[in-house]
């Protein structure tokens, strides 16, 4: 067959394909172009979606799976799943999802339009303390800088735990969990892990970037669980994602009680009862009257998990590790080649692109831990691709040793024994799945 030219808009990259068995996603992977595909390219997620700018008639027709996905998410005809699209001529495309943080927001596409449906969800309210004093004692530019730092550091834990950043209201962040379903235990655990991750992220922010500004930010977090109405509501020309119901108001009132009790995180009884017993480390228990409620509410001070939570440890360390992705990749590959010089033959392409793929992959795995239904298939595909590149089972211990060394070096004084234990377990799991073990450890 004749070679096809695949043009990637936005990065001015043109590659060629001469195999009609390659999908657009296969072509990206073969040419080391970062292209999200959380489920491994099986059409079970929509992270590989692309917009076809030119040559849409040079692709195969949508199969039933892609048709159903397009209809459910109300896509226009130019949007295709890269893993289900096979070119037979030249195509110009634009990748639509660039980061794992964007993936969670895609859940909004599945909420009803023009009406609302009742769904069980967890709601998290996080309030920035002393905002009035900050705004009166600093320039507007500095306030905007601080808020952006605050929103980024505390927004990531919501996104890492399958949550949606619902709103920013001045100095407040609102996260919602479970909009597309899931068990009550899973939904509440995601919200709890996000709340703890936000607390750790703010501590790190205070100890690093805000230290020289002589500013220390504090926050209060309230988490509730219940049935609320979800949908795209508003004027016919301007509908937006909305969450309405008493559980939302109660979550806000719980957050307000963190000021009264001097607590970092408070959870409702509905959240507490949703988690298996002896899972959480609880401090004080309070009976508090909440505005608009006749009966006092039982609230629990959340201190953490009783046992090490692997996902929380990984999530808390990832942003610190990736403060300089290029440096992380450089340290890793330098260590790999030091341990196994012969491995250099596997890396014939641009090492800058290779490093970008490494950090992209690592971040994607951590985000996908909150969506295990996609994680295993994604890792299996990753393992299959590495076999094509010449990676053998003997290379995996080298990769693990180099990765643990790099993690330890980049975390520095932020490293802990619990953190390294979590990464050791996570790497064992990831590599077992990539090697094709049926029952990974």
Protein Blocks (a to p, Z undefined) as FASTA:
>chain_A
ZZdddddehjlpacddfbfkbcfklmmmmnopacddfknonopacklgccdfbhklmpcc
ddfklmmmmmmnopafkbccfklcccfbdcddddfbfbfklmmmmmmmmpcehiacdddd
dddddddehklmmmmmpcfklmmmmmmmmmmmmmmmmmmnopacfbaghjaccddehkng
ccfklmmmmmmmmmmmmmmmmmmmmmmmmmmnopacdddddddddddddddedjfklccd
ddedjklmmmmmmmmmmmmnopabdcdfklmmmpcghkbccfbddddddehiabdcdddd
dfbdfbdcfklmmmmmmmmmmmpmmlmmmmmmmmmmmmmmmlmmmmmbcfklmmmmmmmm
mmmmmmmmmmmmlmmmmmmmmmmmmmmnopafklmmmmmmmmmmmmmmmnmmmpcfklmm
mmmmmmmmmmmmmnopabdZZ
